[in-house]
Amino acid sequence: MRALGRRPRFPAPLAALLAICVIAGTGVSGRQDPRQEPKPQPEPQQPIPVFRAGTALVRVDVTATVRGDEPVTDLTSDDFEVTEDDVPQIVQTSQFVRIDGERKSDLNEPLEIRSKDHAILEAARDDVRLFAIFLDDYHIDKKPDVTLPLREALTKFVSQFRSNDLIVMMDPLTTLYDLKYTRSKPDLINRIRTFEGRRGEVFPVKSPIEEAQMSQRNWQELRAGVTLSALTALATQMGGLREGRKSILFVSQGPPVRPGSPNDQRLKEALEAANRGNVTIHVLDPRPLGTVAFGGDNVLRQIAGDTGGRAILNTNNPSDQLTAVIADASAYYLVGYTPTRSANDGKFHRIEVKVKRRGVKVTARRGYWAATEKEMTAAAEAAATPVNVGLTTALASLSQSTTNTRAVGIWTGVSRGDGERTRLTFTWEANPAVTGDKPARLEIQPADEAGKPTLDAQVIAGAPGEIPMMARFDLPAGRHRIRFTSLSSAGDIIDRWIQNMTVPAHSTEPIVLSTPRFLRARNMIELRAIEANPAAVPTAATRFRPSDRVLLEIECEAPGLTPAIKVELLNAKGDLLRPLDAPPLADGKLRMTLAVSSLAPSTYVLKITATAGDHAAEQWAAFRIAP
């Protein structure tokens, strides 16, 4: 459950990547304000309501089942009874959500997760069930009667995931940077088969954090703090990925938490993060039946109870309940109400959900943390702050290029095409950060929403040779799919993937600026060759060294007008560093030297503006100077 108006806390660059379909650089033409440019939205499998009638609206996801854990699918708002702090509330909205783990759209796209950015985009889909398995090895015994049944149970659990499910596995020392969402069940099962608990064991030391723990008397309490902090970070990260239910399976015998201790506060922070992010935490104590007191560990029961999860404790056969964990993420209700309280007090508010129909078992979280007035004011101010789409898109494009894990880096240019079409231009070069087979050619083919080719494929090289180094396609405005296939020198397929692109409409705009092109030379010979070639091939790189020679090239089409071009150098915040001396257009093209040797190592953004009378167009391009 989430109280709306509370902003999920995750890095701004991450949020930007969720909202932007990147075509290298971004352009705004005519009189339209770039901040008002509409963004295409993906069509969801089943609409998940986001209640925005007021900032105090609260949403809670509810599992309703009958005997045998079969979901009840025909409840309405009138069937639910909700109380907050024992005060009855009026249920305003409810919707049943069913997700079966199978792909409902984009059926021709490969399901394999290719990068962190791809995982983020996939996690935002409405037809994806999102799971995390937290293996708390700090608080699991290294005993055969614990380890072997646990491996078997988790293997069966993972084997039930479907093709579209997205799963991440972590332990207390896994950082958010190292989280790897995957759909590969073999990879998950291989990790499960080697898992062992480390409860009470000091050696081997696995990290500097553990080395520091050894010098402290309370190292066991410190390890409990590491576990709870990692659980908080995971819940916060998952909560920021999308609306809707997310599920964590917390495998542990229970971290020790003394009332009033620092770990007691960390436990509260973990529960608060889960409640704010609509994350359900199920707990699994792997100890066999009879080895713990009746009811199991109190901390584990609190984690499950306060987040609406299942407490799988004191059992020799957890498989049935683990199957129910997947079922809970597959069928649930989203129930929304406006609290009768008027103040945003920042306190925990206890809720209880019941169903009027007899024989229905209801599972929901026990409450939520309300926002404070200060947080609500800050959220309102942030929402009212205009977003600079050009700057944000340029930085997102730069981020994707620097985290690219494919064997090729691709530059995509957008300009006016023939007739009413828009031209996409592609070049590529090998990614030096990727080892393995080196690509020699790249095949590019546009396709429609169903994956059917709309134009003939073009094959381009990454270096001068017998075939062209640039591919050009004139496409109608709208959403397209571009299929890329990297090939070896022998013609073998190295990689194949599909990228969705939204092609802008340029045919009616009075001024059109093409995507900025970087022309890079590593020595004077290459520089002279570029200067002598009016059709030089742009580089796909956006990371330059001070020793590089870099030229900026941009085309401007403005029939019947004589636009003035202004080029400004900005920092990553969008602050102006200095205007650059831009030469006048020559035959609709501008080419100028970018003095990267005078720039300190950092991230920079170029803002290019063309104006003629009341008409204007902008382009943005980000680049990075390496040490």
Secondary structure, 3 states (H helix, E strand, C coil): CEECCCCCCCCHHHHHHHHCCCCCCEEECCCCCHHHCCCCCCCCCCCCCCCCCCCCCEEEEEEEEECCCEECCCCCHHHEEEEECCEEECEEEEEEEECCCCCCCCCCCCCCCCCHHHHHHHHCCCCCCEEEEEECHHHCCCCHHHHHHHHHHHHHHHHCCCCCCEEEEECCCCCHHHCCCECCHHHHHHHHHCCCCCCCCCCCCCCHHHHHHCCCCCHHHHHHHHHHHHHHHHHHHHHCCCCCCEEEEEECCCCCCCCCCHHHHHHHHHHHHHHHCCEEEEEECCCCCCCCCCCCCHHHHHHHHHHCCCEECCCCCCHHHHHHHHHHCCEEEEEEECCCCCCCECCEEEEEEEECCCCCEEECCCEEECCEHHHHHHHHHHHHCCCCHHHHHHHHHHHHHHCCCCCEEEEEEEEECCCCCEEEEEEEEECCCCCCCCCCEEEEEEECCCCCECCCCEEEECCCCCCCCCEEEEECCEEEEEEEEEECCCCCEEEEEEEEEEECCCCCCCCEECCCEEEEECCHHHHHHHHCCCCCCCCCCCEECCCCEEEEEEEEECCCCCCEEEEEEEECCCCEEEEECCCCCECCEEEEEECHHHCCCEEEEEEEEEEECCEEEEEEEEEEECC
